[in-house]
Amino acid sequence: MKKIDLTNWNRRLHYHHFIALNDPFFAVTIPFDVSIAYKNAKDNNYSFFATYLHACMKAVNHTENFKYRIIDNEVFELEVIHASATIAREDHTFGFSYVNFTENFKEFNVNLNNEKQRIQESSELYPPIYGIDCIHCSALPWFSFSSQKEPFSGLQDSIPKIGFSKTYNEGSKILMNVSVSVNHALVDGYHVGQFTEKFQEYLNLK
């Protein structure tokens, strides 16, 4: 990981302003066109969740500010960000997963399925390996939402949080609302825009 020189960082004033707030997070909800991703998943007999989660994680790993983390009051850019998604169990509880990211979808899908199996066979909430080099993800396929709030643990919480809604139809398109919550000390609206463009780009790949 690479340490950010806060003294010469062009966002140093923004960082110090927002990190002093009780709640430095801001959140937006963005509609994404998942028509192509949904069709690709069905045509190839893949999970739609795995398909859009992989596209999301590719976008995260190609958005620099989404890879920033606060560690002991210092800012670092991590090399790779993994997925910590909630995985539902049959008893309607869930477990937190830790899915190692790889650019290769088939490898990522294997990692995800292994985590699904581990969670189904366990009552544990947390994965055996866990760190801040992840994104907190929640799939909420039971309803569509226009806004959503994720909990955060405090001032040192620098992990972005992403929520995926139920899909809905709009004309010939299949849309999915996605909430993005980020620490404003590290991420601005511009960077959320970068992530948004990349996410839609990867959703559209055939």
DRENLOLUM-652949 format. One record per atom (N, C-alpha, C, O): x, y, z. Coordinates in steps of 0.001 Angstrom, whole numbers, plus 500000, padded with zeros to 6 digits. Each point is the difference from the previous one (the first is absolute). Example, Ala and Ser with C-alpha at 12.3 -4.5 7.8 and 13.67 -1.06 7.14 Angstrom:
BEGIN
513190494310507800
499110501190500000
500900501200500000
501036499981500665
498614501069498615
500820501190500060
499230501090500730
500509501108500169
***
This chain:
BEGIN
500840498803500000
499160501197500000
500877501250500000
501156499969500423
498275501116499099
500746501252499848
499458501062500960
498798500265500040
502106500331500726
499607501052500937
499812501317499260
500831500385499178
498066500306501121
499721501304499401
500667501088500847
499826500045501218
500922500813498134
500660501118500687
498949501074500273
499679500802499123
499793499209502090
498920500932500321
500441501456499902
499189500876499699
502073499385500550
500491501378499967
499878500602498604
499672501177499846
500592498008499147
499990500502498618
498799499518499190
499918500246498797
499163499075501859
498816499487499310
499100501168499629
499755500878500828
499749499147497943
499147501123499578
498642499994500708
499246500969499908
500445497947500794
498747499912500761
500244500124501511
499123499651500790
502029500829499615
500332500007501431
499004500823500811
499625499596501101
499936501557498375
499052500833500742
498635499319500083
499328500063501029
500274499298497897
498731499271499989
500064498834500981
499048499746500737
502080499550499265
500171498868500909
499853500443501454
499235499405500759
501489501624499620
499974500445501395
498631500559500394
499589499884501155
499713500715497894
498660500510500304
499033498860500279
499327499985501031
500604499059498044
498981498947500118
500335498967501058
499095499429500608
502194500314499629
500353498984500979
499642500454501408
499896499170500903
499914502129499302
499651500527501324
498504499914500287
499581500252501130
499607499400497879
498553499927500189
499598498699500689
500684498984499875
498210501057500846
499495498793500644
499620498937498981
500208498809500231
499242501613498657
499631499088498925
500526500557498684
499321500807499364
501874498781500210
500592500542498783
499512499326498715
500467500335498912
498601498722501206
499533499280498816
498915500784499263
499179500679500615
500834499214498049
498856500449499213
499577498853499096
500797499119499677
497938500904499920
499456498878499240
499135500496498852
499309501013500112
500744498260498792
499145500265498842
499437498667499519
500577498944500256
498299501114499050
499415498813499387
499883500241498508
499440501006499564
501093498062499656
500156500188498558
499346498834499262
500245498843500341
498927501444498653
499434498912499193
501000499531498939
500602500813499299
499562497884500596
500880499418498975
499178499124499066
499057499327500417
501320500698498322
499374499146499002
500701498646500040
501164499884499617
498122499096500846
500598498670500134
499453499034498955
500118498784500151
499285501756498794
499369499148498988
500978499005499395
499699498810499909
501468501668499677
500987499128499355
500564499009501012
500149498817499695
500164501664501509
500553499115501032
499005498903500363
500388498847500190
498345501501499907
498968499018500338
499893498935498909
499908498808500294
500104501628498449
499910499055498880
501240499111499951
499895498793499780
501278501805500427
501234499210499992
499966498916501074
500407498863499761
499104501500501422
499931499037501093
499079498839499637
500351498839500211
498475501470499245
499042498956499654
500503499142498848
499852498778500021
500747501864498964
500488499263498834
501137499047500362
500146498946499380
500656501414501613
501166499201500368
499798499197501284
500928499377500515
497818500655499996
499653499249501208
500861500393501194
500404499159500804
499866502145499292
500706500547501151
499012500723500913
498927500422499568
501448499710501669
499212500796500934
500037501464499581
501063500543499700
497762500093500282
499951501432499697
500748500787501064
500682500978499695
499188498590501560
500716500661501089
501502499953499773
500682501013500146
499841497810499495
501431499882499733
500414500888498840
501079500592500018
498063499501498973
500316500780498809
500121501484500326
500979500644499624
498020499904501081
500088501440500267
500971500318501127
500576501087500024
499618497974500923
500971500249501063
501414500061499421
500806500833500414
499491498294498638
501321500032499373
500209501298499228
501074500598500070
497906499843499195
500098501274499288
500226501146500970
500780500913499730
498531499029501400
500152501032501028
501422500016500548
500605501063500139
499926497758500171
501333499932500591
501080500390498992
501036500541500385
498736499193498347
500935500485498989
500011501521499985
501058500620499897
497760499977500207
499903501466500024
500665500567501246
500699501011499925
499090498346501216
500627500446501251
501520499986499861
500678500950500393
499846497969499046
501451499861499895
500609500867498911
501222500087499881
497930500553499324
500483500942499001
499638501442500357
500081500895499160
499517499319502098
499703501346500495
500911500254501191
499775499457501082
501244501359498730
501067500148500994
499488500349501391
500398499378500985
498723501613499100
499573500472501321
499177498970500759
499908500078501225
499489498957498081
499265498934500667
500944498993500653
499569499132500759
501726500995498938
501006499102500566
500747500645501159
500914499396500562
498700501840499802
500629500674501132
499413499488501317
498798499758500111
502080500085500882
499563499611501332
500765500817501050
501158500368499797
498180499903501310
500625500707501117
500492498966501005
499219499194500505
502068500833499781
500615499077500946
500840500823500970
500988500617499603
498619499390501667
500730500740501026
500227501462499593
501107500529500093
497807500100499452
500007501421499626
500869500316498788
500326501160499750
500040497826499513
500723500184498740
499143499431498873
499158499133500228
501065501365498547
499239499540498846
500907499152499114
501128500380499687
498348498461499917
500746499093499134
499137499612498807
498778499899500111
501864499886498758
499323499426498841
500348498513499959
501170499638499873
497814499502500235
500221498566499994
500101499483498572
499473500609499069
501204498272500770
500251499477498654
498759499361499395
499653500276498851
499680498873501917
498829499265499492
498891500075501045
500245499856501198
498533500372498325
498830500046500871
499131498779499719
499689499694498849
499927499619502213
499197498784499891
498548500304500382
499683501118500407
499452497902499463
498571500204500265
499604499359501321
500227498808500209
499189501971500673
499382499458501207
498500500199499858
499447501018500417
499912497993498988
498563500076499722
499230499171501019
500490498981500486
498311501462499826
499121499205500855
499431498844499175
499529500197498880
500520498603501687
499478498794499343
498873499437500854
500191499697501178
498627500164498216
498817499538500744
500044498500500238
500509499232499183
498939500372501968
499825498590500334
498520499635499883
499138500874499904
500587497834500106
498620499535499878
499147500396501196
498778500086499880
501848500160501284
499229500381501190
499789501517500073
499554500523501021
500774500176497883
499793501440499860
500964500839500849
499774501191500211
501296498177500270
501117500775500532
501013500157498864
499742499587498869
501393501003501435
501028500133498975
501370499948500659
500129500127501217
500877499685497965
501381500060500439
500766500972499125
499655500211498837
501378500374501724
500877500872499225
501019499136499247
500636499120500580
499500501141498157
500965499257499192
501265500828499797
500035501201500270
500988498128499253
501238500673499597
500440499327498710
500655498958500018
498974501654498860
500207499386498689
501223500623499347
499999501183499658
501039498018500173
501216500510499366
499701500430498576
499387499267499224
501066501954500444
499738500539498669
501059499556499008
501189499944500314
498360499746498502
500870499777498858
499292500541498771
498772499962499923
501988500539499120
499398500550498775
499294498924499197
499091500298499225
501320498448500952
499401498885499270
498677499621500659
499976499631501175
498932500455498083
498683499752500585
499854498566500510
499464499787501087
501004499237498149
499818498604500408
500714499736501323
499467499298500858
501721501252499314
500723499830501263
499267500702501138
499886499462501101
499617501747498624
499235500737501016
498740499235500388
499633499952501174
499713499456497845
498766499255500263
500278498779500874
499187499657500859
501942499691498931
500388498873500856
500212500487501431
499544499368500952
501145501753499190
500245500558501339
498683500343500697
499837499748501194
499228500828498048
498701500355500560
499220498759500414
499421499965501086
500559499025498064
499265498776500323
500595499288501209
499270499410500796
502051500642499343
500632499400501177
499557500714501274
499767499360501026
500116501972498907
499547500767501154
498524499720500295
499601499916501162
499598499941497790
498589499651500200
499871498672500726
499207499874500933
501571499134498645
499943498687500626
500452500074501454
499392499388500877
501697501377499377
500489500119501376
498927500591500900
499797499530501119
499520501493498399
498989500677500810
498785499105500220
499434499984501093
500157499266497872
498857499101500157
500277498897501014
499078499486500633
502189500153499519
500363498908500895
500451500494501363
500517499223500803
499293502054499463
500464500588501254
498950500955500550
499161500514499259
500895499714502038
499140501007500618
500790501247500385
499468500914500631
501806499113498985
500857501137500333
499585501236499205
499542499895498862
500623501271501751
499691501241499301
501175500469499155
499817500489498886
501396499359501652
501180500543499336
500793498912499285
500001498848500434
500669501505498480
500868499041499317
501289499783500784
500371500847500812
500322498031498963
501235499734500748
501124500978499670
500864500267500836
499121500263497945
500985501006499598
499250501269499654
499042499981499227
501403501121501351
499273501244499789
500958501173500150
500941499940500792
498825501122498452
500848501181500090
499284501200499435
498838499909499602
501848501216500360
499397501227499464
500215500113498498
499555500969499386
501120498057500014
500240500027498558
498800499407499267
500139499082499191
498688501457501106
498772499466499418
498983501128499810
500224501140500407
498674498513498973
498819500850499893
498871499270500722
499830498795499811
499409501901500999
498835499400500634
498824500074499025
499604501088499583
499846497770500062
498918499923499010
498780499320500600
500122499016500729
498713501510498962
498742499388500441
499061499882498813
499692500992499339
499858497797500394
498985499785498972
498637499988500673
499776499252500951
499311501584498551
498648500101500553
499000499713498879
499316500912499534
500593497836500032
499208499660498818
498503499915500250
499244499654499092
500310500657502129
498580499876500339
499208501252499641
498772499953499935
501904501153499836
499307501258499700
500950500947499286
501222499883500092
498179501051499199
500788501051499361
499962501229500891
498952500329500556
502165500347499583
500060501182500847
500547501190499220
500744499839499032
498877501351501407
500522501225499396
501052500662500884
500665500947499579
499483498550501651
501092500418500881
500212498891501017
499106499190500246
502085500778500343
500321498936500933
501166500450500856
500913500658499503
499071498996501782
501071500393500903
500657498767500601
499325499121500535
501991500825499374
500773498932500620
500547500499501335
500308501185500129
499820497941500861
500634500398501262
501496500204499804
500605499375499130
499992501495501676
501455500154499988
500489500016501431
499265500362500919
501992499238499261
500500499722501345
500658501185500687
500288499918501193
499958501167498111
500610501151500648
500958500739499091
500042499751498795
500736501169501790
500842500899499221
501059499280499179
500369500459498918
500120498421501589
501036499271499271
499417499055498941
500746499323499293
497941500633500601
499352499146499009
500176500628498625
499415501042499703
501384498326499473
500279500562498676
499615499052498875
500357500231498844
498914498698501484
499620499010498998
498720500437499293
498978500186500660
501047499982498026
498766500306499270
498972498879500168
500349498834500182
498381501552499750
498906499050500191
499036500118498819
499599501098499615
500042497763499826
499184499981498783
498809499080500216
500156498878500481
498647501598499162
498785499203500112
499335499844498645
499893500964499242
499660497826500451
499380499697498707
498516499707500211
499649499162500831
499484501513498433
498564499839500168
499454498898499099
500724499414499195
498006500324500956
499269499140499073
499973500667498635
499931501226499910
500122497983499033
499922500565498648
498560500391499686
499053499506500611
500813501383498432
498676500402499534
500087500358498528
501068500335499488
497792499589499842
499954500270498562
499611501445499733
499130500561500666
501524500021498357
499650501337499528
500080499965498481
501082500092499420
497756499773499945
499980499789498564
500624498655499673
499600498978500556
501376501014498549
500675498761499618
501227499723500863
500690499003499787
499588501863501179
501212499872500813
499697499329501341
498896500110500534
502106499197499991
499974499502501366
500943500875500813
501189500092499696
498282500545501330
500793500919500810
500166499456501416
499191499207500481
501870501237500165
500252499658501391
500575501232500696
501004500558499557
498358499860501527
500521501124500771
501124499518500908
499904498943500624
501151501840499438
501177499648500790
500354501178500894
500228501110499521
499817498638501779
500400501047500942
501507499916500220
500569498914500108
500056502243499955
501444500082500214
500238500944501165
499645501176499928
500956498316501153
500316500798501175
501516500043500165
500659498961500040
499881502242500055
501458500155500057
500378501059501025
499218500903500300
501989498973500230
500528500982500930
500483501211499210
500902499893499169
498483501270501101
500296501210499227
501422500513500243
500497500837499246
500152498663501802
501392500363500216
500901499419498910
501100500496499757
498412498434499585
500794499301498993
499415500076498602
500729499918499011
497963500239500903
499301499874498721
499050501171499811
499257500359500913
500771500236497897
499076501077499641
499009499487498957
500101498868499528
498948501986500126
499025499639498978
500648499658498673
499525499121499281
501552501566500395
500725499731498743
500457498551499940
499893499352498959
500617500141502162
500513498631500022
498859498985499940
500148498938499396
498713501384501227
498822499144499860
499589499951498531
499593498953499498
500517502186499819
499711500041498569
500931499103499205
499567499331499062
501717500648501305
500948499100499333
499587498551500192
499993499214499052
499663500440502183
499547498642500282
498754499661499199
499897498912499434
499156502019500518
498740499775499292
500235499694498523
499408499072499449
501454501710499921
500282499784498581
500635498627499769
499642499292499059
501300500344501808
500672498713499853
499021498840500247
500001499015499262
499178501110501762
499043498938500319
499064499770498821
499787498856499597
499649502217499842
499105499837498862
500722499412498803
499437499189499265
501809501220500539
500809499464498894
500160498493500131
499839499273499019
500477500249502182
500207498569500196
498691499232499965
499978498845499576
498932501769500861
498679499350499889
499620499782498540
499269499062499680
501220501795499442
499627499939498587
500867499056499176
499725499779498820
501322499660501791
500874499104499238
499271498704499656
499298499428500834
500877500127497945
499350498770499563
500999498839499985
499635498875499657
***
